[in-house]
């Protein structure tokens, strides 16, 4: 039997866990350790399930493709949508819904957005492959025309603050972090409309479909127990 190795540990014995940089839920701290509210819960659940694992952080598209193609792989935090339903085995919920908004610079008096359709009059930055990217494409937004698509959520804040991008889709927390890093104030931006239809689902964990069924069963049971005993992130 062919056994693939990951950092010297056999595929058969270790679950590869993949995620992205998405503060405050999953991100790499200054010591190079993957932490965050969702990460803490994932670690607790996997410990309860008695599963050996290794966590790696990738750009979101790479994380999803890895989870779809590599046996014994778990991805988080991922929203369960109709388009993704058949790609993975699911364990839900991991986190509660996270509101996502369109933001503009307060100084941009030329930008008027009171509903989703209005955003098509401007350029908007969004993370490639995210639930919000999928939602905007489904609602008629076009990459290169309405959308500037990035692999990393942090890469579009600088051009946004310089006025080179009209709108950014972000959470209040991520926007606050980006503003602080740029030595700006929250009052320098304006929250426009919430993309409510895209975030009705809670964030989940999802497994490659060739993951050991016993691992999936144990993790689902541990997640249900955790959700029953604790308030999630």
C-alpha angles and dihedrals in degrees: 000000000000112000117191117213129224114190089334095308121111120249089231093063105034131061113219108220117197130190142152137242103275114145132242093012105048125001144127115261127214090273092056094252120135107237140151140117096290092040091055090053093046090052091048093048094047090048090051089049092050093236124153110223147165122210123214130179121221138162106283098254091050091048092053094045091049091051091049096047107032121073119232093025129138126195130198149211093026129148117230108235135165090252092054099038097098095040097072148018107251137223112185149228110015100155138006121258113289115214114234123196143185110245131192133184109268088228091062098091089165092070116088117178122161098148138024095261091058090064090069088074090068143041115267129192119221138164114260114251094007122136088253093052089052091047094052093047089051089052095054103269113144126212111240091020107052100000136060104198122205134183092218126047093218097056099076101051097082095054089043092054089049091053096249092119119045101207137018125199107218147136119257090247095052091045091051091051092048092048092050091050089052092047091245133130130242087242088066091074134051126219109225120176133348117234091225101165092059098056105045090108122075119239115263146185117249133193134213105257091241093057116127105275090221091058091050091048093050093046093048090051092048092047091051090050092048092049090049093053105035141040106246128229 
